[in-house]
Amino acid sequence: MSATEHVHIAIAGSGFAGLGTAIRLKQAGRTDFTIIERADDVGGTWRDNSYPGCACDVPSHLYSFSFAPNPTWSRSFSRQAEIHEYLRTVAHDHGIYEHCRFGHELLDASWDDDARHWVVRTTGGDLTADVVVNATGALSQVALPPIPGIAEFEGTMFHSAQWDHSHALDGERVAVVGTGASAIQFVPRIVKKVSRLDLYQRTPPWVAPRMDRPTTALERALFSRFPTVQKVARAAIYGSRELVAGAMTYEPRLLKGVELAARSHLHRAVKDPELRRKLTPSYAIGCKRILISNDYYPAVARDNVDVITAGVAEVRARSVVDTDGVEREVDTIIFGTGFHVTDNPLAGLVQGQDGQTLADVWQGSPSAYRGTTIAGFPNLFMLAGPNTGIGHTSLVYMIEAQIEYLMAALEHLDKTGAAAVDVLPSAQQAWNADIDRAMEGSVWTAGGCASWYLDANGRNSALWPGFTLTFARAAQDFRAEDHRTLEAPVATPA
């Protein structure tokens, strides 16, 4: 990559958001773009998370691009390898690989106000771009807890998103830290291999049954021959899940039925009353992410598993010490501790018009207009940005709505001849004030839990409070009056 190379649009990341943007640009006849990707293939989180048992908790027909349905999903809830292959296939079919710069990790991006473009530095070289699309996603930077002594551990240690497949766990003493969405999937896959598994649980999750099954040959043939049938199936799944959004936001008491199903699921699988007590949440269902699994409870009920509710106080050369002072020898530590979501380190790498970074502006509480643009950062579009996460349906739906906002902004620039567009601070503030009002009384603020949805200031800056259809309609309604335009720089006479 030449240091002087210029592209119209630079996209950071090649997961659902990055690929969806690239494909939509091509469909609109816009081909002057490049994808910056730190890895060696497309796929984002579905490339990186290859831990045993990794799968999606959104039904397959909904967790895919609306413009690229896959009639041959092998299961009702797809597994990691199949989703990754789907993304690779979509990228090939739409000619996106030729736009990818693999092995190019983003170092920083700075807005040059005089030149009216972004200066983007990567490990593969520098470039400038009129528009930057941050499609790195919320689940891209792993979170490791700051545990004293962790650097002195002499055994094997890794995060679930960086699974060490070369390391055999057979017969080992393993400590698993965290009981979130990843841990409940990989714990059942390793528990029969290890001699002992110490599961450090800070807060028990609500776990509902996973209604998963293989798709039939008849279903696959029907969807392949009659695409409309698959569209109807997708719409039915979408509609049923939107009902959950209404309960979470407007009337959490309607979730009581889901809670009863989860409690019954626990009681059927775990007979030991003491273990059942440890695994029973004390907060309202939906306050934290609802997990789905049929094999997690049977796995942790095995004789070689110890669920530890005391926190991790210290790691020593060959052991873990909990906050009760109990020391347990271990050979391997696996962290299922999630990702930096509301405190994503990438926020410190993007510098706007006044020289401040996103981290400087946000001060611990990420916010954006329509979850996508931030005042003072012209021509920057963040996909899966603040308050676009969802706890009930497919994030891909939200991403596609944001992409349409980007396309409308590009059309606005073409029509006006302006060099850049920047959302007005007042419009951004009004949008987020509406979000905060909608959060009041929701399960996330009244449910009695602490979750990764909440940022350093206690604000839920991760989730969208309401129906996704409402967000999609708002995101696709580009309002010129909510933005200011920046004119192209005046050429200096020779």
SULNORSUL-V248613 format. One record per residue. RES is the residue in three letters. D_LAST is the distance of its C-alpha to the last C-alpha in whole Angstrom. Layout:
res->RES d_last->D_LAST
res->RES d_last->D_LAST
This chain:
res->MET d_last->28
res->SER d_last->25
res->ALA d_last->23
res->THR d_last->20
res->GLU d_last->22
res->HIS d_last->22
res->VAL d_last->25
res->HIS d_last->25
res->ILE d_last->28
res->ALA d_last->30
res->ILE d_last->34
res->ALA d_last->35
res->GLY d_last->39
res->SER d_last->41
res->GLY d_last->44
res->PHE d_last->45
res->ALA d_last->42
res->GLY d_last->40
res->LEU d_last->41
res->GLY d_last->42
res->THR d_last->38
res->ALA d_last->37
res->ILE d_last->40
res->ARG d_last->39
res->LEU d_last->36
res->LYS d_last->37
res->GLN d_last->39
res->ALA d_last->37
res->GLY d_last->35
res->ARG d_last->32
res->THR d_last->32
res->ASP d_last->28
res->PHE d_last->30
res->THR d_last->31
res->ILE d_last->35
res->ILE d_last->35
res->GLU d_last->38
res->ARG d_last->40
res->ALA d_last->43
res->ASP d_last->44
res->ASP d_last->44
res->VAL d_last->44
res->GLY d_last->47
res->GLY d_last->46
res->THR d_last->49
res->TRP d_last->51
res->ARG d_last->50
res->ASP d_last->50
res->ASN d_last->54
res->SER d_last->56
res->TYR d_last->59
res->PRO d_last->62
res->GLY d_last->63
res->CYS d_last->60
res->ALA d_last->60
res->CYS d_last->58
res->ASP d_last->60
res->VAL d_last->59
res->PRO d_last->61
res->SER d_last->59
res->HIS d_last->58
res->LEU d_last->57
res->TYR d_last->55
res->SER d_last->52
res->PHE d_last->50
res->SER d_last->51
res->PHE d_last->49
res->ALA d_last->50
res->PRO d_last->54
res->ASN d_last->56
res->PRO d_last->60
res->THR d_last->61
res->TRP d_last->61
res->SER d_last->64
res->ARG d_last->65
res->SER d_last->64
res->PHE d_last->62
res->SER d_last->60
res->ARG d_last->60
res->GLN d_last->57
res->ALA d_last->57
res->GLU d_last->57
res->ILE d_last->54
res->HIS d_last->52
res->GLU d_last->53
res->TYR d_last->52
res->LEU d_last->49
res->ARG d_last->48
res->THR d_last->50
res->VAL d_last->47
res->ALA d_last->44
res->HIS d_last->45
res->ASP d_last->46
res->HIS d_last->43
res->GLY d_last->41
res->ILE d_last->39
res->TYR d_last->40
res->GLU d_last->37
res->HIS d_last->35
res->CYS d_last->36
res->ARG d_last->35
res->PHE d_last->38
res->GLY d_last->39
res->HIS d_last->36
res->GLU d_last->37
res->LEU d_last->35
res->LEU d_last->34
res->ASP d_last->32
res->ALA d_last->29
res->SER d_last->27
res->TRP d_last->25
res->ASP d_last->21
res->ASP d_last->21
res->ASP d_last->17
res->ALA d_last->16
res->ARG d_last->20
res->HIS d_last->21
res->TRP d_last->24
res->VAL d_last->24
res->VAL d_last->27
res->ARG d_last->29
res->THR d_last->32
res->THR d_last->34
res->GLY d_last->33
res->GLY d_last->29
res->ASP d_last->26
res->LEU d_last->24
res->THR d_last->23
res->ALA d_last->24
res->ASP d_last->24
res->VAL d_last->27
res->VAL d_last->30
res->VAL d_last->34
res->ASN d_last->36
res->ALA d_last->39
res->THR d_last->41
res->GLY d_last->44
res->ALA d_last->46
res->LEU d_last->48
res->SER d_last->46
res->GLN d_last->46
res->VAL d_last->50
res->ALA d_last->52
res->LEU d_last->54
res->PRO d_last->56
res->PRO d_last->56
res->ILE d_last->60
res->PRO d_last->61
res->GLY d_last->62
res->ILE d_last->60
res->ALA d_last->58
res->GLU d_last->62
res->PHE d_last->63
res->GLU d_last->64
res->GLY d_last->65
res->THR d_last->62
res->MET d_last->60
res->PHE d_last->57
res->HIS d_last->56
res->SER d_last->57
res->ALA d_last->54
res->GLN d_last->53
res->TRP d_last->57
res->ASP d_last->58
res->HIS d_last->60
res->SER d_last->61
res->HIS d_last->63
res->ALA d_last->67
res->LEU d_last->68
res->ASP d_last->72
res->GLY d_last->74
res->GLU d_last->72
res->ARG d_last->72
res->VAL d_last->69
res->ALA d_last->67
res->VAL d_last->65
res->VAL d_last->63
res->GLY d_last->63
res->THR d_last->64
res->GLY d_last->61
res->ALA d_last->60
res->SER d_last->60
res->ALA d_last->63
res->ILE d_last->65
res->GLN d_last->64
res->PHE d_last->64
res->VAL d_last->67
res->PRO d_last->70
res->ARG d_last->68
res->ILE d_last->69
res->VAL d_last->72
res->LYS d_last->74
res->LYS d_last->73
res->VAL d_last->73
res->SER d_last->76
res->ARG d_last->75
res->LEU d_last->72
res->ASP d_last->71
res->LEU d_last->69
res->TYR d_last->68
res->GLN d_last->67
res->ARG d_last->66
res->THR d_last->66
res->PRO d_last->68
res->PRO d_last->66
res->TRP d_last->68
res->VAL d_last->69
res->ALA d_last->69
res->PRO d_last->71
res->ARG d_last->68
res->MET d_last->69
res->ASP d_last->68
res->ARG d_last->70
res->PRO d_last->69
res->THR d_last->68
res->THR d_last->70
res->ALA d_last->70
res->LEU d_last->71
res->GLU d_last->68
res->ARG d_last->65
res->ALA d_last->66
res->LEU d_last->67
res->PHE d_last->63
res->SER d_last->62
res->ARG d_last->64
res->PHE d_last->63
res->PRO d_last->60
res->THR d_last->61
res->VAL d_last->64
res->GLN d_last->61
res->LYS d_last->59
res->VAL d_last->62
res->ALA d_last->63
res->ARG d_last->60
res->ALA d_last->60
res->ALA d_last->63
res->ILE d_last->62
res->TYR d_last->59
res->GLY d_last->62
res->SER d_last->64
res->ARG d_last->62
res->GLU d_last->60
res->LEU d_last->64
res->VAL d_last->63
res->ALA d_last->60
res->GLY d_last->62
res->ALA d_last->65
res->MET d_last->62
res->THR d_last->60
res->TYR d_last->63
res->GLU d_last->66
res->PRO d_last->67
res->ARG d_last->70
res->LEU d_last->70
res->LEU d_last->69
res->LYS d_last->73
res->GLY d_last->74
res->VAL d_last->71
res->GLU d_last->72
res->LEU d_last->76
res->ALA d_last->75
res->ALA d_last->73
res->ARG d_last->76
res->SER d_last->78
res->HIS d_last->76
res->LEU d_last->76
res->HIS d_last->80
res->ARG d_last->81
res->ALA d_last->79
res->VAL d_last->80
res->LYS d_last->83
res->ASP d_last->83
res->PRO d_last->83
res->GLU d_last->81
res->LEU d_last->79
res->ARG d_last->78
res->ARG d_last->78
res->LYS d_last->75
res->LEU d_last->73
res->THR d_last->74
res->PRO d_last->71
res->SER d_last->71
res->TYR d_last->69
res->ALA d_last->68
res->ILE d_last->67
res->GLY d_last->63
res->CYS d_last->62
res->LYS d_last->61
res->ARG d_last->60
res->ILE d_last->63
res->LEU d_last->64
res->ILE d_last->66
res->SER d_last->68
res->ASN d_last->72
res->ASP d_last->72
res->TYR d_last->71
res->TYR d_last->74
res->PRO d_last->76
res->ALA d_last->74
res->VAL d_last->74
res->ALA d_last->78
res->ARG d_last->78
res->ASP d_last->81
res->ASN d_last->78
res->VAL d_last->75
res->ASP d_last->75
res->VAL d_last->73
res->ILE d_last->72
res->THR d_last->71
res->ALA d_last->71
res->GLY d_last->67
res->VAL d_last->66
res->ALA d_last->66
res->GLU d_last->65
res->VAL d_last->65
res->ARG d_last->67
res->ALA d_last->67
res->ARG d_last->69
res->SER d_last->70
res->VAL d_last->68
res->VAL d_last->70
res->ASP d_last->70
res->THR d_last->70
res->ASP d_last->74
res->GLY d_last->74
res->VAL d_last->75
res->GLU d_last->74
res->ARG d_last->74
res->GLU d_last->73
res->VAL d_last->70
res->ASP d_last->69
res->THR d_last->66
res->ILE d_last->64
res->ILE d_last->62
res->PHE d_last->59
res->GLY d_last->59
res->THR d_last->57
res->GLY d_last->55
res->PHE d_last->51
res->HIS d_last->49
res->VAL d_last->48
res->THR d_last->47
res->ASP d_last->46
res->ASN d_last->44
res->PRO d_last->42
res->LEU d_last->39
res->ALA d_last->38
res->GLY d_last->37
res->LEU d_last->35
res->VAL d_last->33
res->GLN d_last->30
res->GLY d_last->29
res->GLN d_last->27
res->ASP d_last->29
res->GLY d_last->29
res->GLN d_last->33
res->THR d_last->34
res->LEU d_last->36
res->ALA d_last->39
res->ASP d_last->38
res->VAL d_last->38
res->TRP d_last->41
res->GLN d_last->44
res->GLY d_last->46
res->SER d_last->46
res->PRO d_last->44
res->SER d_last->43
res->ALA d_last->41
res->TYR d_last->40
res->ARG d_last->43
res->GLY d_last->43
res->THR d_last->39
res->THR d_last->36
res->ILE d_last->36
res->ALA d_last->34
res->GLY d_last->31
res->PHE d_last->30
res->PRO d_last->28
res->ASN d_last->29
res->LEU d_last->31
res->PHE d_last->35
res->MET d_last->38
res->LEU d_last->40
res->ALA d_last->44
res->GLY d_last->43
res->PRO d_last->45
res->ASN d_last->48
res->THR d_last->48
res->GLY d_last->50
res->ILE d_last->54
res->GLY d_last->57
res->HIS d_last->59
res->THR d_last->57
res->SER d_last->54
res->LEU d_last->51
res->VAL d_last->49
res->TYR d_last->50
res->MET d_last->48
res->ILE d_last->45
res->GLU d_last->45
res->ALA d_last->45
res->GLN d_last->42
res->ILE d_last->40
res->GLU d_last->40
res->TYR d_last->39
res->LEU d_last->36
res->MET d_last->36
res->ALA d_last->36
res->ALA d_last->33
res->LEU d_last->31
res->GLU d_last->32
res->HIS d_last->31
res->LEU d_last->28
res->ASP d_last->28
res->LYS d_last->29
res->THR d_last->27
res->GLY d_last->24
res->ALA d_last->24
res->ALA d_last->22
res->ALA d_last->25
res->VAL d_last->29
res->ASP d_last->31
res->VAL d_last->34
res->LEU d_last->35
res->PRO d_last->37
res->SER d_last->40
res->ALA d_last->41
res->GLN d_last->41
res->GLN d_last->43
res->ALA d_last->45
res->TRP d_last->45
res->ASN d_last->47
res->ALA d_last->49
res->ASP d_last->51
res->ILE d_last->51
res->ASP d_last->53
res->ARG d_last->55
res->ALA d_last->56
res->MET d_last->56
res->GLU d_last->59
res->GLY d_last->63
res->SER d_last->61
res->VAL d_last->63
res->TRP d_last->60
res->THR d_last->60
res->ALA d_last->64
res->GLY d_last->65
res->GLY d_last->66
res->CYS d_last->64
res->ALA d_last->61
res->SER d_last->58
res->TRP d_last->55
res->TYR d_last->54
res->LEU d_last->54
res->ASP d_last->51
res->ALA d_last->51
res->ASN d_last->52
res->GLY d_last->54
res->ARG d_last->52
res->ASN d_last->53
res->SER d_last->49
res->ALA d_last->50
res->LEU d_last->52
res->TRP d_last->52
res->PRO d_last->55
res->GLY d_last->56
res->PHE d_last->56
res->THR d_last->53
res->LEU d_last->53
res->THR d_last->52
res->PHE d_last->49
res->ALA d_last->48
res->ARG d_last->48
res->ALA d_last->46
res->ALA d_last->43
res->GLN d_last->43
res->ASP d_last->43
res->PHE d_last->39
res->ARG d_last->39
res->ALA d_last->36
res->GLU d_last->37
res->ASP d_last->37
res->HIS d_last->34
res->ARG d_last->30
res->THR d_last->27
res->LEU d_last->24
res->GLU d_last->21
res->ALA d_last->18
res->PRO d_last->15
res->VAL d_last->12
res->ALA d_last->9
res->THR d_last->6
res->PRO d_last->4
res->ALA d_last->0
